Amino acid sequence: MKQRTILREVSISGKSLHTGEEVHLTLKPAAANHGIVFQRMDLFGKPELKPLVDYVTDLVRSTTIADGHAKVNTVEHVLSALHGCGVDNVLVEMDASEPPILDGSAKHFVNLIQQAEPVEQDAEREYFVLDEPISVTRGASSIIALPHDGFRVTCTSTDDRGIHTQHLSLDIDPESYVAQVAPARTFTIYEDIEELLKLGKIKGGSLDSAIVIKGDKILSKEPLRFKEEFVRHKILDIVGDIVLVGMPIKAHFIAVRPGHALNAELSKVLRAKLLAKLKGAKKVSAKKAPTVSDQPETVMDIRRVMDLLPHRYPFVMIDRVTDVPNDDELVALKNVTINEPYFQGHYPGRPVMPGVLQIEAMAQAAGLLLLRRLPVEENKIAFFMSVDKVKFRQAVEPGDSVEIRVKITKVRGNKIATATGVCSVAGKPVSSAELMFMLADASE
């Protein structure tokens, strides 16, 4: 089956559920293998975020992802609509931190996608095919993922009192998703509303965007859209949260009283399985003769730099990598402008780039050199441990282009490394240092 994107750009506006902010959201076509990516147009640098379980930070009544200073709340309905409609590659631009809640379902996002017209691309869609059962449990809640040649969700929804118990099993494809899942609205228990408000949630909530269950009564602006609307919305959330694994999955999910925290827990286990499988496949392919496409990258733009480094504004000291002559050397560039925030106080009237930031630029360049050696699935981070033999020879001022050249001199046990670094302006060295690093798991 081919990957799909959308034919044209489309937009929608509305109020967010939890922040209560007005937001404008735009879906844009994207190239094959781009994936689904969120972009915060209201933040400096317009940072992009990939919806992966690695970036999940908050799971209270929604799924929130964050990377550095950028955050996107309540991603599940947008992801569910895109996944349910079979759209693989799209850029989601937003001018606030949370998509609009609209009527509390994914129906309006589906309408937007249909208006944009999904189209096939040349690249084949890759699937994560589950080969063994996976399960996660939290108290009375559980989800089991079973090997299955398709995408099926079986779900049971109920509350602590056993009221409004519902059960449904569906094979998910674009046709069934649009008709049977997307219109199902979010819901909450009346007694939970006060606590959610205390937590700073549901500032934009109303009966226009959610169903409220009060005892055995249903509070809603319109009649239920389905007899089993609650369990259908739980399925909607599962379809969205499973996108966090990072690849479409063939499996049968059996869920009992699921929620975003449990969905994310399952996604985390599945992603670990996926990365292990990709790592094994990479080792097998590494035994074959390399082709042109197998050669390591020798240049990196700022997006690739930020994929490898954890740093974000205002602490990214590398604009791009211009050359990687070999596995032990790297050349990077930092363009110094008067807009750098540190120039406000260093020094007024005679702005000079602090020497410690030149050292930091060398450290980040050396970190890039170390991290590019590793498979992305290892999820490592380079910690700067020490610096020695530092020399500053010339001031770096606004308008200078600083070339940062680093060389790995020693690696011990694939965990600790030393490197030399030199910063130059117009071919003249302005600073140099010897650096030491430690590689550690990013999760630690």
C-alpha positions in Angstrom: 0.0 0.0 0.0 1.2 3.5 -0.9 1.9 6.3 1.5 -0.6 9.2 1.4 -0.5 13.0 1.9 -3.1 15.7 1.1 -3.5 17.5 -2.2 -4.0 21.0 -0.9 -3.6 23.2 2.2 -6.6 23.6 4.4 -7.3 25.4 7.7 -9.7 25.5 10.6 -10.0 27.7 13.7 -11.7 27.4 17.1 -11.2 27.4 20.9 -8.9 24.9 22.6 -10.3 22.6 25.3 -7.8 22.9 28.1 -6.1 26.3 27.5 -9.2 28.0 26.3 -7.1 29.9 23.6 -8.3 30.7 20.1 -6.2 28.8 17.6 -5.8 28.6 13.9 -4.7 25.2 12.5 -3.5 24.5 9.0 -2.8 21.1 7.4 -0.2 21.2 4.6 1.0 18.5 2.1 4.3 16.9 2.9 6.8 14.7 1.0 6.9 10.9 1.3 8.5 9.7 4.6 8.0 13.1 6.2 5.5 11.7 8.6 3.1 13.8 10.7 4.8 16.8 12.2 3.4 19.7 14.3 4.9 23.2 13.9 4.3 26.0 16.4 4.1 29.1 14.2 3.7 31.4 17.3 7.1 30.5 18.8 10.6 31.8 18.0 12.2 29.7 15.3 8.8 28.0 14.5 9.9 24.7 16.1 8.6 21.4 14.8 7.5 18.5 17.0 7.2 14.9 16.0 4.3 13.0 17.8 6.4 10.2 19.4 5.9 8.7 22.8 9.4 9.8 23.6 8.1 13.4 23.8 5.0 12.8 25.9 4.9 15.0 29.0 1.3 15.1 30.2 -1.5 12.6 30.1 -4.2 14.1 32.3 -7.4 13.9 30.1 -5.3 14.4 26.9 -2.0 13.6 25.3 0.7 16.4 25.4 4.0 16.3 23.6 6.9 18.7 24.2 10.4 19.1 22.9 12.5 21.9 24.4 10.5 25.1 24.8 7.8 23.9 22.3 4.7 22.0 23.4 1.5 20.8 21.8 -1.4 19.8 24.0 -4.3 17.4 23.1 -2.8 16.0 20.0 -5.0 12.8 20.0 -8.0 14.0 18.0 -5.9 15.4 15.1 -3.6 12.3 15.1 -6.7 10.0 15.2 -8.3 11.8 12.2 -5.1 11.6 10.2 -4.4 8.0 11.1 -8.0 6.9 10.7 -8.1 8.5 7.2 -4.9 6.9 6.2 -2.8 10.1 5.8 0.9 9.4 6.5 2.6 12.7 5.6 1.4 16.1 6.6 2.6 19.3 8.3 0.3 20.6 11.0 0.8 24.3 11.6 -0.6 26.0 14.7 -0.5 29.5 16.2 -1.1 28.3 19.8 -0.3 25.3 22.0 -3.4 23.2 21.5 -5.6 22.3 18.5 -9.3 23.5 18.6 -11.6 21.1 20.4 -14.6 22.0 18.0 -17.4 19.6 18.9 -15.2 17.2 21.0 -14.9 14.6 18.2 -12.7 14.1 15.2 -15.5 14.7 12.7 -14.4 18.3 11.8 -10.8 17.2 11.3 -12.0 14.4 9.1 -14.1 16.9 7.1 -11.0 19.1 6.7 -8.9 16.1 5.5 -11.5 15.2 3.0 -11.6 18.8 1.8 -7.8 18.6 1.4 -8.3 15.4 -0.6 -5.9 12.5 0.4 -3.6 11.4 -2.5 -1.2 8.5 -2.9 2.5 9.0 -3.1 5.3 7.0 -4.8 6.7 5.5 -1.6 5.3 2.3 -0.1 3.8 2.5 3.4 5.8 0.4 6.0 4.0 -1.4 8.8 5.2 -2.6 12.2 3.8 -6.1 12.1 3.4 -7.4 15.7 4.7 -11.0 16.1 3.9 -11.6 19.7 1.3 -10.5 22.3 2.0 -7.3 24.2 0.0 -6.2 27.3 0.0 -3.3 29.8 -2.2 -3.0 32.9 -3.0 -0.3 35.4 -5.4 -1.3 38.2 -8.7 -2.3 36.6 -7.6 -1.0 33.1 -5.7 -3.0 30.5 -4.8 -3.2 26.9 -3.5 -6.2 25.0 -2.0 -6.0 21.5 -2.3 -9.3 19.5 -0.7 -10.2 16.1 -3.3 -9.5 13.4 -3.2 -8.9 9.7 -5.0 -5.6 9.9 -5.9 -2.9 12.4 -8.7 -3.9 14.8 -9.8 -2.4 18.1 -12.0 -4.2 20.6 -12.9 -1.9 23.6 -14.9 -2.0 26.8 -15.7 1.4 28.4 -17.2 1.8 31.9 -16.8 4.0 35.0 -16.1 3.0 38.6 -19.8 2.4 39.3 -20.3 0.2 36.3 -22.8 2.7 34.8 -22.9 3.2 31.0 -20.8 0.1 30.3 -20.3 -0.2 26.6 -18.5 -2.7 24.3 -17.6 -2.5 20.7 -15.2 -4.2 18.2 -14.2 -2.6 14.9 -11.9 -3.1 12.0 -10.4 0.3 11.4 -10.0 1.5 7.8 -10.8 5.0 6.3 -14.4 4.0 5.5 -15.2 2.6 8.9 -13.3 5.3 10.8 -15.1 8.1 9.1 -18.6 6.6 9.6 -18.2 4.7 12.9 -15.5 6.4 15.0 -14.8 10.1 14.0 -18.2 11.6 15.1 -18.0 10.2 18.7 -17.5 13.1 21.1 -15.4 13.3 24.2 -17.1 12.9 27.6 -16.5 13.4 31.3 -18.1 12.6 34.6 -19.8 15.6 36.3 -18.0 15.0 39.6 -14.6 15.3 37.9 -15.1 18.8 36.4 -14.2 20.7 39.6 -10.9 18.8 40.0 -10.0 19.3 36.4 -10.6 23.1 36.7 -8.3 23.1 39.8 -5.6 21.4 37.7 -5.9 24.2 35.1 -7.7 22.0 32.6 -10.9 22.4 30.5 -10.8 26.2 30.4 -12.4 26.1 27.0 -14.8 23.2 27.8 -18.6 23.4 27.4 -21.5 21.3 26.4 -20.8 22.4 22.9 -17.5 20.3 23.0 -18.2 17.4 25.4 -20.8 15.1 26.8 -21.2 15.3 30.7 -22.4 12.2 32.6 -24.2 13.0 35.8 -25.3 9.8 37.6 -27.5 8.0 35.1 -28.3 11.2 33.1 -26.6 12.4 30.0 -26.0 16.2 29.6 -25.5 17.1 26.0 -26.5 19.9 23.5 -27.7 17.2 21.1 -28.8 13.5 21.4 -26.1 10.9 21.5 -24.8 10.2 18.0 -24.4 6.5 18.7 -25.9 4.2 21.3 -22.3 3.3 22.2 -20.8 6.8 21.7 -18.6 6.6 24.8 -16.7 3.5 23.8 -16.4 4.7 20.2 -14.6 7.8 21.5 -12.3 5.6 23.5 -11.5 3.8 20.3 -11.0 7.2 18.6 -8.4 8.0 21.3 -6.6 4.7 20.9 -6.3 5.3 17.1 -4.7 8.7 17.8 -2.4 7.6 20.7 -1.0 4.6 18.8 0.5 7.1 16.3 3.0 7.9 19.0 4.7 4.5 18.2 6.1 6.1 15.0 4.9 3.6 12.4 1.5 2.2 11.3 0.8 -1.1 13.1 -0.9 -4.3 12.2 -2.4 -5.6 15.4 -5.6 -6.3 17.2 -5.9 -4.1 20.3 -8.2 -5.3 23.1 -8.8 -2.6 25.7 -10.7 -2.5 29.0 -11.3 0.9 30.5 -8.4 2.5 28.6 -7.2 6.1 29.0 -4.4 8.3 27.6 -1.9 7.2 30.3 -2.5 3.5 29.5 -2.5 4.2 25.8 0.9 5.9 26.1 2.3 3.1 28.2 1.4 0.6 25.5 2.8 2.9 22.8 6.1 3.1 24.8 6.4 -0.7 24.9 5.5 -1.0 21.3 8.0 1.7 20.2 10.8 -0.1 22.2 9.9 -3.3 20.3 9.8 -1.4 17.0 13.2 0.2 17.5 14.7 -3.2 18.5 13.4 -4.7 15.4 14.7 -1.8 13.2 18.1 -2.1 14.9 18.2 -5.8 14.1 17.3 -5.2 10.5 20.0 -2.5 10.3 22.6 -5.0 11.6 21.6 -7.5 8.9 21.7 -4.9 6.1 25.1 -3.6 7.4 26.6 -6.9 6.3 25.7 -6.2 2.7 27.9 -4.1 0.4 27.3 -0.4 1.0 25.5 1.6 -1.7 25.6 5.4 -2.4 22.6 5.9 -0.1 24.3 4.0 2.7 27.1 6.5 3.0 27.1 8.6 6.2 25.9 12.2 5.9 28.6 14.8 5.6 26.5 18.0 5.9 23.6 18.7 8.2 21.0 21.6 8.2 19.6 23.1 11.4 16.7 20.6 11.4 19.1 17.6 11.4 21.3 19.3 14.0 18.3 19.7 16.3 17.3 16.1 15.7 20.6 15.0 17.3 21.1 17.7 19.9 18.7 18.3 22.9 19.5 22.0 23.0 16.9 24.6 22.0 16.6 28.4 21.8 18.5 30.3 23.0 21.2 27.7 23.5 21.7 26.1 20.1 25.3 27.1 19.1 25.4 25.3 15.8 23.6 26.6 12.7 24.7 23.9 10.4 27.4 21.2 9.7 29.4 22.0 6.6 31.7 19.0 6.4 32.5 15.6 8.1 35.8 14.7 6.5 35.9 11.4 8.5 34.4 9.6 11.5 36.7 11.6 13.8 36.4 15.1 12.5 33.5 17.6 11.9 33.3 21.2 10.7 30.3 23.4 11.8 29.2 27.0 11.4 27.8 29.5 13.8 26.6 32.8 12.4 26.8 35.4 15.1 24.2 38.2 14.8 23.3 41.3 16.9 20.0 39.5 17.8 21.8 37.0 20.1 20.2 37.6 23.6 23.5 37.7 25.4 24.6 40.8 23.6 22.2 42.9 25.7 24.6 42.6 28.7 27.9 41.4 27.2 28.8 44.2 26.7 26.5 47.2 26.1 28.2 49.5 23.6 30.8 46.8 22.6 29.0 43.5 22.1 31.3 40.5 22.4 30.4 36.7 22.2 31.2 35.2 25.6 34.1 32.8 25.6 32.1 30.2 27.5 29.6 30.1 24.6 32.5 29.5 22.1 33.4 26.5 24.3 29.8 25.5 24.3 29.8 25.7 20.5 32.8 23.3 20.4 31.1 21.0 22.8 27.9 20.9 20.8 29.9 20.2 17.6 31.8 17.4 19.3 28.5 16.0 20.6 27.1 15.9 17.1 30.2 14.0 15.9 29.7 11.4 18.7 26.0 11.1 18.3 26.0 10.7 14.5 28.0 7.5 15.0 25.1 5.9 16.8 21.9 4.4 15.5 19.0 6.9 16.3 17.2 4.2 18.1 19.8 4.1 20.9 18.5 7.5 22.0 21.7 8.8 23.6 22.8 12.2 24.8 26.3 13.6 25.0 27.1 15.2 28.4 29.9 17.7 28.5 32.1 16.7 31.5 35.3 18.8 31.5 37.4 21.3 29.5 41.2 21.8 29.5 43.8 24.0 27.8 41.4 26.8 26.9 42.8 29.7 24.9 41.1 32.8 23.7 42.9 34.7 21.0 40.5 37.2 19.5 37.1 38.8 20.2 34.0 37.4 18.3 31.6 40.2 17.4 28.2 40.5 15.7 28.5 39.8 12.0 31.2 37.1 12.4 30.8 33.7 11.0 32.5 31.2 13.4 33.9 28.0 11.9 34.0 25.3 14.6 36.3 22.4 13.9 36.4 19.4 16.3 38.3 16.2 16.3 37.8 13.1 18.5 41.1 12.1 20.0 40.1 9.1 22.2 37.0 7.0 22.9 36.8 4.7 25.9 34.2 1.9 26.0 31.8 3.8 23.7 30.9 5.9 26.8 33.6 8.5 27.4 35.4 10.5 24.7 37.9 13.3 24.5 38.1 15.9 21.6 39.9 19.0 20.6 38.1 22.0 19.2 39.1 25.2 17.4 36.9 28.2 16.6 38.0 30.4 13.7 36.8 33.6 12.1 37.9 34.4 8.5 40.5 31.6 8.8 42.1 33.0 12.0 41.7 30.9 15.3 39.8 32.8 18.0 39.6 30.1 20.6 40.6 26.5 21.3 40.1 23.8 24.0 40.3 20.1 24.9 36.9 18.6 25.8 35.7 15.5 27.6 32.2 13.9 27.1 30.1 11.0 28.5 27.4 9.3 26.5 24.3 8.3 28.5 20.7 7.2 27.8 18.5 10.2 27.1 15.8 8.8 29.4 18.2 8.9 32.3 
